[in-house]
Amino acid sequence: MSKKFSIDAKRKKCVTPECRGSYVYILSKGALPNSEDEAYSIQMIFPKNEVNEEFVGELKKIYAQVLIDKFGDKKAREMATVISAKGRFPVRDGDDPGEAHLANAEQLKGCYFMSAKNIFRQPFIIGPMGKAVDPNTVTPDDIYSGAWYRCMLEFWYYDKAGNKGIGVSIAGLMKTKDDENLGAGTSTTEAEEAFGDFAEEAASMFQEPPEEQTVTDADSEVDDFSFM
């Protein structure tokens, strides 16, 4: 049986269970929902099941380590209470009425979700053999919103403009399977199917032109015609 996920609380890192990607900006930078900041990013959607319930519970070990490293044991407990009350832990509940304003609220029902971004570096894209692949060889047909992934995440504390919480960076991801595209883009396959009925017309553009014929005075009287 393959591992469901991994938690490294000491290093404040994890590899997630399989999750569905939404707002996937891995090949180029983009903005997550309700944000104007462009970064490499992804919104991870975790259907509510036994594995993902366990994962959400285990993440609390990482949250605790982030706060302990920042504040020490005693104050870390105080900060955990403050952050929890303000809903600033990374994992959110798609069934919470407070999330109904999100553009993809319907996709989030029956699921947990979490967003991660990386402002400084493009995340590693891990191939099926467990090795990083050159991102220049990957296309939007490979990495897109709607496919399923495992993500390597790093957690850290933030205090920005009075907002305090735990942030998440995406360090790498591995696609596990394809699914319906959740984005507005068109895939290569869809484009090929749409133009399938016009293939013959397109092919004619690339046919060899007929050989030119030499016209002599004996063949035509055009040369004798005067426009004057």
N, C-alpha and C positions, 0 to 999 in steps of 0.2 A: 504494500500500500504506500502510495507516495505521501510525502509530508503535506499537511494541510496548510501550514504557514510556519514562520519562524519569528521568534521574539528575542531580541538581544537588548535587554533592559540596561545593562551596564554601558553599552555603547550608544544607547538611545536610537536603535535602528530596528527595522522589521522587514520581512518579506510577507506580503499580504496573501490571503487566500485568493482564489479566482474572483475577479470583480469585473463588472462591465464598465467600460470607459465612456464617459460623456465629456463634452468640451475638451477633446483630446488635442493638445497642442504640443506635440513632441518633435515633429520635423521642423516646425517653425514656431515662433512665439505668438501668443494670442492672449486674450483676457478671459478669465473665469467669470461666472455669473456675478453680477453686482460688483464688478471691479473694473477699473479703468487701467490697471497696471498690466502691461503685457509681459509675459514670461513663458517659459516652457512649463506646461501645466496639464493637469488632468483632474476630472472629478470622478472618483471611484464609487461605484454603486454595488452594495453588498446585499443580496437578497437575504431576508431573515430566515436563517436555518441554524441547525445545531453548530456547524463549524463556525459560521460568522458570529453567532452569539458568543462562542468561546473566544474568538479573536478579539471582539470588542472588549470583553472582560480582561483579557491578557494585556491589552494596550495600557491599562491603568498602571501596570508596573513601569512602563516607559514614562508615562506622565509623572509618576512619583519621582523617578530618577532625575528627570529634567528639573523639577522643582527643588529636589534635595541638592543637586549640584549647584543650583543658583542661590539658594537661600539657607541651606542647612536643614536638619530634621524638623526643628520646632516651627520655624516660619513657613516651611514647605507645607505643613498641614493647614496653616491659616490661609495660605495662598490657594491651595486646592479648593477650599470652601468658597473663596471669593470667585475663582474662575468658574467653578461649577454653577454658582448662582447666576452668573452672567452668561452662561451657555458658551463659554470660550474654549471648551475642550474640542479637539478636532472632529470626532465622530458625531454625526447628527442623525436624528430619526426622521425618515421621510414621511412618517405618519403623524408627526407633530403638526398641529394646525398652524403653528407659527412659521412653518416652511411652505405654506400654501401659496405664498406670493412668488415663489421661484418659477422661472419660465418653464422648467421641465418637471414641475411638481408631480405630474401624473406618472412620470417614469420612476419617481422616487418612492411611490407608495409601496408598502410592504418591504421596504429596504432600509438599511443604514447607508449613509453616504459620507464621504470625506474628500476634501480638496487638497491638492498638493501642488506646489510650484517650485521652479528653480530659476531665479533671476540671472544667476551667474554662469551656469554651464548647462549645455544640452545633456539630458539624461542619457545614460547608456542604453542602447537597444540590444537586448540579448536574444540570440538566435536559438533555434530548437536544440542545438547541441550544447547549449550553455555557454557559448562564447559570444563576446561583443561583436557586432557587425558594423561595418562602415555605414553611417547614416545616409551617406550619399547614394547608396545602393538600395535604399528603402523608399517606397513610394506611398502616396496617400491611399492606395489600394491595399497596402499592407498594415499601416497604422492609422486607424480612423475611429471616430466616435461610433460606438455600437459593438465593436469587437470586445473580446474578453482578454484580460491581462492578469499577471501577477506583478506587483509593483514593489520596488525596494524604496523604503521611506526613511528619512532622518527627521528627528523631532528636536525642537529647540524652543526656548522661552522668548517671548517678545513683549516689549513695552513701548508702544508707539502712540503718541498723542493721547496718552491717558488710557489707552486700551491695552489690557494685559491678558495674555493667554499663552497657549502652546501652539506653535506653528509647525507646519509639515513641509519638508522639501522632498521632491522626487529625485532619486539618484539614478534609477534605472527601471526598465520594465521589460517583460517578456510577454509576447502575445501567446495566448493558449488556444483560442479558437475564433472563428469568424461568426458574425451574426448580422442582423439587419442594421444598415447604416442609420445612425441617429442624427447625422448631420444633414446639412442642406446641399452637400456636394454630390456630384455625379461620378460614379466609378467608371473605370475603363470598360468593364463588362457591359454596364448599362449604356454607355455611349456606342459601343460596337453593335449592340442589339438594336438601338434606335436607328442607326444608319444602315442596318442590314439590307433593307429593301432597295437601297440606292448604291449598293456595292458595284453593280455593273456600270453604272454611270460614272462612278469614281474611277473604276479601272480603266475606262476609255481614255482618261486624261493621260495615262502613262503608256499608251500603246505607241508603237513606232509610227511616225507620220509616213504617208505614202511617198514613193520616190517622185521627185520632180521630173516632169517631161519637158524636153526641149522643143520649143515651137519655132518652126521655120516659116519663111514667106510662102512656101508652097502649102503649108498646113492651114494658114489663116490669113485673112485680109485685114486683121486688126492693125498691123503696122502701117497700112496705107490710109487709115482713117484720120482725118484732120479735124482738129477742134477750132480751127481758125476760119 
